[in-house]
Every structure is written in C-alpha cells, then in structure tokens.
Amino acid sequence: MKVHEYQAKSLLARYGVAVPRGEVADGPTEAREIAKRLGGPVVVKAQIHAGGRGKGGGIRVAKDDQEAFDHAKSILGMTLVTPQTGPEGRVVRKVLVEEALEPDRELYLAATLDRSRARPVLIASKSGGMEIEEVAARDPKAVVRDTIDPALGIFPFQARRIGFELGLAGESFKQGVALVQSLFRAYVETDASLAEINPLVVTRSGQVLALDAKMNFDDNALFRHPDIREMRDLDEEDPLEVEASKFGLNYIKLDGSVGCMVNGAGLAMATMDLVKLAGGEPANFLDVGGGANEEQVKNAFRIILSDRNVRAILINIFGGIMRCDVIAKGVVAAVSEMGLSLPVVVRLEGTNVDEGKRILRDSGLRIIPADGLADAAKKAVDAANAGARG
C-alpha cells in the first residue's frame, strides 16, 4: 500500500525525522489560510501517488498567501501527468502547503529490503533530487548501500558511516546521524517495504530535513497498523485492483490482450512469461489464491472482462490445495451466467484433474482445452490475435 507525501511525513515525524512545517488542503481557501499561518513563502505541492510532480506543474512556489490560493486553485482538480503516472495521469484532490526552504545541498536516503540478501538495506547518495536508478547507472560509486542485520538492527557506527558518506559535518552531521536512525526505526516498526527521502536537504543554516518523503507498506502486515490502513486512498488506485481486493483476489492491470487467471503468484508470473514468449502480451496479473471457490472464480472473470483490451482468457490452475473440479465448476458457471463470447483457454493439472476436464468437456461452452502450459499460452495468444471484441 502507498500513501501520500503528507502522510509519509506525518509518520516519519512520529519517529523523530525532521520535516518542514506544512498542512494539507483540499480547497484553495484552506490553502490560503495555511499559508497565512505558516507565514512567508510557501510551496504548494500536488498530492498523488507518483513522482515527477514538479515536471508536470504539480509543485509551485508561492511568495504569499494569495499566490498560494491561486496555485492551489490551478492545481486542484487538474489531471497531472508525470513520468510515473502514464499518459492518463492522475486527478489532484489534495495539496500540501509547506514552508519554503533554502536548500544548500540535496541528498538521497532510503531504507528498503535487499531481496538478494534477505536483509534490510540503507541506501544513500550525495545526488539527491534525481532518479536514484539513473544515478546508480551513471556512477555506481555515487550510491552507498549498508546492509542491516534484521536481528540486531542498525548500529550507531552504521548511521555515522552514512553521515560521512553524505559529506555531513558539524551540527549537520549530528542531525543526519539521528535522522538515519529514526528513518530506519520507522521503516521497521511500520512494516514498510520502502521509506524514502528524496531529497534529504541540508539548509543554509545547517538543518537536515526530509523535503520529500515516500513510504510503501506490506499489505500483509496492515492488520498490525490500523492507523496506516486508514490512510489508504482508493482514488489513487486502479478501480479494478480495488474491486479485486474486495474478493481476496490479487490483481494488477497490464496493457496486453490475454487475460490471465492463475492460482499462485509464482505460477502467475511464469504464465505471463510464457504468454510473452508465445508472442502475446498479458492483460493482467491475477492470482486467485490456493483456496478459491466458485464465487471468487466468477468475480475474477468479471474483473478480467472489465478490461476492454482483453481478447482471450487463459486459465492456468494447478490443483494442490485447490481442486480442479471446483475451478471447472466456477468457470462453467461464470461463462454461462455472463454469456461470455471471448475464447477461454483452460489448462488444469493436479487434484481431481480428470473430473475437472470432464466438467469442462461436457459443458457445451466455448472452452479450449490445453495440454501443458506452453500449449495453453500459444492457444490463448492465437485466440487473442484472431479475436475482436464488440
């Protein structure tokens, strides 16, 4: 789960990370009042779940409260297009009005998981305010990584090492070391998958603050953090993904024409790879899980069909915990009830596979059986290439 910048900053501030003074507004009049309270120049920042907002005109400096009103009026309601939103953009519904600072230096700092080592890692760079991937590609030595033992946590010497690598000195060094430790504690205690500050700024007066912040969270741990769960903004999520989550389905919309329904994340990824290998493009990632029932299968069909780009559906089920006959009944019920006209390719293996195949065969519906995953992928791609949706 993602949260907005203002929410990430409020969470980090709980753990002692210094952030600029600011408040969120959903109207220009409220933005003007906030600017009055802050006094002096402010920055009006669009709140969407995407970076690159400045490039799209979503971050503007206001010299006074009237200009803050004008900027907020212009930004609120706009469809902001950035490199991370795609061409469709995102509608801005809130703005963060924040005191304007005078940065002397812009740095980068983040805590995330190094999956190759199965350990948390701190990432830092003197090149803040830029895409860290670009920095790493251009100059790998400009990015410092420090792996943290998950059992022992961060040691003071590791935080100091990050401070030295960032070129901090004097009072800024002390503040920076404390901020590194606070950021990592926030990352661990909130079950975050990413806690990123970009840029981390050093002001002309020597203050070290998080000028921007991004936090993502492990959905599976949100039951431990009801306050964070309440920060979820459904307007920022794909409507189909939101709908799928209501039924316990893991769904991610993609740009292809082959709709995929699979049980198990690993099998789903392998299925998408084989669809691409067969010359097609998957329209989605959809994992129905190990214990899906007929109702979930029907809802999965409905969600896949809501994507107008889908030209064929590939069902790939391995019946371990899940029984193939249950899936087959769900498929038949869904196709029958929805009057489905698209070709459906089905590959079943595992528990009660023969019964499942019999149910599909005797249904009299337009269901294409497949022998093996490669055969299923090829048939689905061929069907999608030949099909046209009304």
Buried (B, 14 or more C-beta within 10 A) or exposed (E): BBBBBBBBBBBBBBBEBBBBEBBBBEBBEBBBBBBBEBEEBBBBBBBBBBBBBBEBBBBBEBEBBEBBBBBBBBBBEBEBBBEBBEEEBBEBBBBBBBBBBEBEBBBBBBBBBBEEEEEBBBBBBBBBBBBBEEBBEEEEEBBBEBEBEEEEEBEEEBBBBBBEBBEBEEEBBBBBBBBBBBBBBBBBEBBBBBBBBBBBBBBEEBBBBBBBBBBBBBBEBBEEBEEBBEBBBEEBBEEBBBBBBEBBBBBBBBEBBBBBBBBBEEBBBBBBEBBBEBEBBBBBBBBBBEEBBBEBBBBBBBBBBBBEBBBBBBBBBBBEEBBBBBBBBBBBBBBEEEEBEBBBBBBBBBBBBEBBBEBBEEBEBEBBBBEEBEBBBBBBBBBBBEBEEE
